[in-house]
Structures are given as structure tokens and as C-alpha cells.
Amino acid sequence: MTPLARLLILSQFAFNIGFFAVLPYLAAHLAGTLGLSGAVVGLVLGLRTFSQQGLFVVGGMLTDRYGPRPVVLVGCALRVAGFCWLAEAAGAGTVIGAVVLVGFAAALFSPAVESEITREALRIEEAGGHRRTRTLARFSAGGQAGALLGPVVGTALLTWGGSDAFRLACLTGAGVFALVLAAHARLMPHTRTAAGGGGSGPVAAGRLVLGNRRFLRLAGAYAVYLLAYNQLYLALPAELDRSTGSQTALGWLFALSAALVVAGSGPLERLAATRLDLTGMARAGLLLIASSFATAALLRPAGGVWAALAFTLLLTLGQMLILPATRAMLPELVGHRHLGLFTGALSSLSGLAVLTASAPTGALLDHTGPLPWLLLGTLPLLVLGLVPPTDERRGTTRCLPDGGRTGA
């Protein structure tokens, strides 16, 4: 592994520790400590999601224009400022301002880091190293390790912090991001990669994205994956409530999912790489996700916990194939020149699709019985054909610095 790849993986790990040490407990702090209404709490959480996921495309465009280093550094600095502000925020207005700043910081940091790890994975592959999906699988595992450890850190701080527990958690998160900022300022290369000359205005960027049909096909398949993955937070709690009367097992299932990604991403990628190309990996992931819903529907009569366990395991295995395969396909579909833009657009478009589909999905889950699970399980099957074909045996993956490609 190259030093840059190691830096990006470790920064993703630290970033998620800082994020998940604070954000899972935000709603309880707003409603309990600050006494804000449910409507305001919902507004705050929705604005955080929009300022992050919805603005990924902005971070991607800035990465293309200025290169990843300055965008990462600004994102880290804004995250430090946002968490410090959130630690002191006492009213709805200040909380909203702090949360939007926290979300926008991630909209800068994440597309820059994700597009750069994709470039570095491709460089390693083209230099005769392992296939790019292995580096990207390690990146996903690093993020999940941070997501697994972050809530533990947050819980410990909330337990020991007394009346200032949430403030302490916010300041700890700010400290983590300050360390990430220092590491990138010292270790991230100053070079302006192909991204440095690839900036486009909003109108031109929109035309680029909407005019790339192969990318839009991939985005459609990825949106269905993301909608399915979000059922860990929507359908799974509802199923546990229905079958056991509580959500006690939910935390353990989340921890199991994260631990499986951390421990299993490498071995699963190595196994898949010997048998499947990138398109095959993505389609195999969708098939696993479809089977997770079907298995859960079949196991419901045996007990909700068993259905929930099977659903979590199969869904996570599908995620472990789809994420590295999708990221690895982007250079083939869009080249280097606008990789940041398309990395951000992938998250923004799929996030918008999930937001649009969330209300109908929630209404569907109001119905008892296996039908909602079976219907949700058909969606990954319907989009199998959307995953665009790739040909790793030809020179089409070798993107030139000016955004062009070698080969046919």
C-alpha cells in the first residue's frame, strides 16, 4: 500500500470516529437538553443530511477545479469549527447554523478523499500492483472501523461527562478532525493532479453528468443499493419492534454489520477478484441484497431476530461487493478530469432518489406480513441490467492526465 493510500484510509477511519462520536446522540441532545420540539429536531436532522449528501456534488466540482488537498483541508477546518460551535449552541438558530456547517464540511471532505482514493487505487493497479477494488475495499473497511468505534467513544463521553457530556463529545470530535487536518497538511501531496484543470461551471457540470448515460445507469443501480441499505434504519427497527416488542438487538446488529465489513472486506474482495469483473461484482452485490430481503421474509415466522440477523448479514455482504466495484468503475465511465464531479454526483443523485422513495417505502412497511420485504427485494433484481459493462482486459481503464484514455 502506498503512503497516500494509507493516509486516505486512516483519515476516513478517524473522520468516522469523530462523526459517530457525536451525531448519533444529536437528536436526544436537541429534544432533551435543549428542549426543542420534534418538528425542529426533524428540521435540524434533515438540514444536516441535505447540507452533506445533497452538496457532495459541490465538493466534487471544487475538487476538480482546485485539486483534493485544499478541499480536504478546508473541509476539516470547517468540521472543527462546526463541532466547536455545536458544543456551545443553545438555541434553534445557532444549532441549525452549526449543523449545516458540519454537514457542508463533509460535503467538501468526502468527495475529495473518495475521488483521490479511486485515483490512487488505479495508480497502484496500473503500476502492476493488486486490483483497484482491493484498495477501495480497504478504504470501506477503514470507514466502517471508524463507524464501529465512534459510538463507543461517544457513549463513553456521555457516560463520564455528566451535564457537559454532549459538549465534551463535540469538542472531542473537533479534536479528532483537528488531527486529521494536521495529518493532511503535513502528508498530503501538494501536486495538482488531473483534477486541477478539470473545473466546470454548474451548468456545464450538469450537462456533463446528465449527458453520460453509462454513469446515469450506474447511479440508478447505486440508488437502489442505497435505498436497500437504508432499510437497516427503517425496516429493521420496525421488524424488531413487531417481533420482539423492542429494539434492544438493533445496536448489536449494527455492530455486527460494521465488524463484518472490517474483517471481511479483504477476503471477500480477493475471492471476487478471481472470478468476477467489476460489473459482475456489482451485480453479485445486488443479488445478495435481493436475497437479504427474500430470506428475511421467509424467516419471519421463525422469529424476528433470526430474520433480522439474516437480513443484516446478507445486506452487508452485498454492500461489501457493491461499494468497491462502483468506485472502481467510475474512472472507466468518466475519466480522471471530472472524477471529483462524478463522485459527488453519484452520492447526491442517489441521496435524492432515496429521499424521494423514503415516504412510499415507509408507507409500504406499515403493512404486516412478508409482502413489503418481497417487494423491496425485487428492486435490486430490476436494476441488474442498469450496471454498465466494463472491460478490464483492454486499455480502456487507463485515463490520461488530461481526462482522455488510452486504448480503444
N, C-alpha and C positions, 0 to 999 in steps of 0.2 A: 504494500500500500504506500502511495506517495505521501509526503508530508502535507500537501494541500488537502488530499482526500481525508487524511486523519484529522486535520484541523476542522474541516467541514462536518465530519461525523461527530466529533466531540462537541462542537458548538451546537449542533442540533440536540444532542443529549442534554447539555447544560441549559439550552433555551427552554426545553420542555420541562426540566426540573423547576426553573423559575416560574414558568407559566402555570403549571399544575399545582404548585405550592400555594397559589393564590386564587385562581379563577374558580375552582370547584366550590369554594366557600363564599363567593361573592354574593350570591342570592340571599343566603342566610344572614350575612352581614347587613345587607341593604334593608331586608324586611325586619330583622330582629334588632340589631344595634341602632340603626338609623331610623327605624320605624316607617319606612317608605311603603306606599301602597303597592298592591300586587300589580296594578297597571304600570306604575313607574318602574318597578323591578323588571317587568317584562320588556318595557321600552329600553331600559338600560342594556339588558342582555341582547336584545335584537340589534341595537346600535353597535354593540361590540362585534357581533357577528358580521354585520354589514361593513363596518369600517375595516375589518380584517379580510374576510373571504371575498367580499364584493369588490374590494380595491386591490386585490392581488394583481390585476392587470395593470394598474398604475405602477406598482413596484416593478413589474416585469418590463414596462416601457422605459422606466428610468434606468434599469439595469442595462438594457440595450444601448442607451444613449451614453451613460457615464461609466459603465463597467461595474462589476459586482462590489468591489472594495468600498467605494464611498457610500453606496446604497446600504450595504451591511452596517457600516459604522454609524450612519445617521439613524438607521432602524434601531440599533442597540441603544444609542443615546436617547432617542425618543421613548423607548421602553423603560429605561431607567427613570426618566423624568415623569412618565405616566404613572409608574408604580409609587414613586415618591409623592406625587400629587394625590393618588388614590388613598395613600396612607393617612393623609390629613383631611381628605374631603368629608364634609359633614352635611351637605345638602344635596338636593337632586341636581341642581345645575352644575356644581363642582364635580359630583360623581360622574355625570354624563360626559363632561369635558375630559376627565381623567381616563375614563373607559374608552372613549373614542380615540384618544391619543395612544393608549395601549394597543388597541386594535390596528390603528394605522401603522404603528411601528412594526407589527408583524407582517402587514401588507408590503412593507419595504424589505424586511429581512428575509422572509421565507422564499419569495420568488428568486431573489438574488442568490441565495445559498443553493436552492434546488436546481436552478439552471447551471450554476457553476459546478455542482457535483456531477451533473449529467455530462458536462464538457470534460471534466476530469476523468470520469469513467470511460468516456470514449477515447481520450488520450491514452489511458492505460491499455485499453483493448488494442488500439492501433499500434502501440509500441511493442506488441507481442505478449502482453500480459493476459490476465483472465478476462472472460467476457464481461461486458459493461454491467450486466444485471447483477453480478456479484458485488461490485462496489455499491450499487444502488440498493441492494438488499441489506448490506451492512449499514447504509445510511438510514433505512427504515428501522432497522433493529436499534440503532442508536437513539432515534427519536422515541421509540416505544420504551426503551430502558428509562429515558428521562420521564416519560409519562407514567411509568410504573413507580418511580422513586419520588416524583414531585408531590403527589398526595400524601405520601408518608411523611415527607418533610413538613408539609402544610399542617397535617394533623398534629404532629409533634409540637409545632409552634403554637397552634391553637390551644393545645392542652397545657402547655407551660406558660403561655403568655398572659393569662388572666384577662383583665379588662382591656389590655392593649394587644390582645392576641392577633387580631386582623392587621393592625398597624405593623406589628413585628413581622408578620408573614409578608406584607407588601415590601417592607424595607429589605427583608432577606431576598425576595425576588429581585429587587432593584440591585442588590449586591451581586447576585448571580449574573445579571445582564451587564453589570459594570466589568466583571471578569471576562465575559465573552467579548465585550468591546475592546478591552486591553489586549486580549489574545489576538484578535483580528488586526488591531492597529499595529501590532508587532510582527505578526507572522504572515498575514495575507499579502500576496504579491501585489506590487504597485502596477503591474502591467495592465494595459488596456487590451483585453482580448478582442476577438471579432465583435463582441458586443459593443465595444467603444464607438464604432462607426455605424451602428445599426439603429439609431434612434428614429422614430417616426412620430408625426403628429397624431392626435386622436382619430381624425378622420381617415388618414392613411392606414393607421393601425387597425381600425375597424374593417377596412376593405381587405387588408391582408388576412385577417382572421376569418371573416365571412367568405372570402374567396377561396380558401383552402378546404376543399371538400373532404379530403382524406383526414385532415385534422378534425373537422366537424364530426366525422363518423367516429373517430376515436373519442372525442369529447362526449358524444351521445352515449357510447358504451360506458365511459368512465362515470357519467352522471348516474347511470343505473346502478353501478357498483356503489357509488357514494350514498345513494338513496337506500340501498340494501344495508350498507354498513351503519347508517344512522338508526336502523331498527334496533341496534344494541341499546339505544337511548329511548326508543319509543315503544316498539313491540315487546322487547324483552322484559322491561319493568311491568308492562301491562299483563303479560303472561304469568309472571311470578306472582303478581297480586291476585290474579284469577285462581291460580292453582294452589298457592300456599298461604295466601292472605297477608303476605308481607314481601318486602324487597330485600330481606336480610342477605340473601345469597348474591345480590347484584354486585356488590363490591368485590367479592371473591371471583366472580365470573370475569369482571373487568381485569382484575389482576392476572387471572389465568390467561386471558387473551394477550395481554402485554407480555407476559413471561414466555408464551409460545412464540411470539414474534422475535423476541430477543434470542431465545435459544434455538429456534428452528429455521430462521430465515436463511442462514448459510447452507445448512444441509439440504433444505428443500430447493434452493436455487441451484446447487450443484447437481442434484438429481434431475431437475427440469432441464438444465442446460445440456445434458447429454441426450435428451430425447426431443426437445421442442425448440422451435424458433420463437421469436418474440411474439408473433401473432398467436402461436399455439399456447404459449404461457398465459397470455391474457385470456384466451378462450377457455383454457383449463380452469383459470381462476373463476370465471363467470359460471362454469359448470359446477364448481364446488359451492359457490354461493347459492345457486339454484337448489342444489341438494341440501343445503343447510335449512332452507325453508320447508322443503318436502319432508325431510327427516323429522323436523320439529313437529310438523302436522301429524305425522304417523305416530310419534311417541307421546303425544299429548295424553292419550288415555292411560299411559303407564305412569304418568306423574309429570307435573310441570317442570320439576327440577331437572329430570332426565332430558326432557325436550329442550330446555334452556341450555343445558350443558352441550348437547349435540349441536344445537344451533350455533353457539359461541365458537366451538372448536372448528366446525366446517367453514363458517364465515371467515374466521381468522386465517385459515389455510388459504382460502380464496384471495383474501387481501394480500397475503404474502407472495402470491404469484402476480397479481394484477399491478401492484404499485411499482415494483422494479421494471416490469415489462412495459408499462405505459410510459414511464420516464425514459426508458431506453429507446422507445420508438420515436420520440419527439425529434431528435436530430435527423432521422430519416425523412420525416414529414415536412420539416420547416427549415432545416439547415442551422448553421450557427448564428447567422446575422441577426435573427429575430427570436432566438431561443428564449430570452427572458420574457418577451411579449407573450409568446405562446404558452410558456409555463404558467404565467399569471392568468392568461385567458382560460386555460384548462380548469383552474380552480374556480375562477369567477363564474364561468358559464355553467359548470356542474353545480356550483353552490346555488346559483339562481334557479336551476332546474329542480334541485332538492327543495328549495324554499317554496316553489310553486306547487310541488307534489306533496308537501308535508300535510296540508289540511285534508286533502282527499284520502291520504294514507291513514291519518288519524281517524277519520270517519269510518274507513273500512275496518279498522281494528275494534270499533265499537261492537261489531258483530261477533258473536261467540261461535265456537266451532273451528274446524281446520280450514274453512274456505279462505279467510284472509291470508293465511300463510301460504296456501297453494297458489293463490293469485299473485302474491308478491314473488313467489318462486318462479313464476313464468316469465317475469320481466327480464332476468338475465338471459334466459333462453331466446327471447325475442330479439335481443341485440347482439347475439353472437356474430351475425353476419356483418354488423357495423364495424367490427375490429378490422382495420385495413391490413392487407397482406404486406409482408416485408420480405426482403431477400438479402440475408446477411452474407451470402456467399459471393455476391458481386460487390463492386466498388461503390455502390450507391450510398453507403453509410459514411464515406469519408468526406466530411464537409470542409471546404476550403475556408481560410480566414475571411474571405470576402463574402461568405454566405453561399457560394456556389458549391458544386460537388464534383468529385472525380468520377470516372466510370460512366457507364451508360445511363 
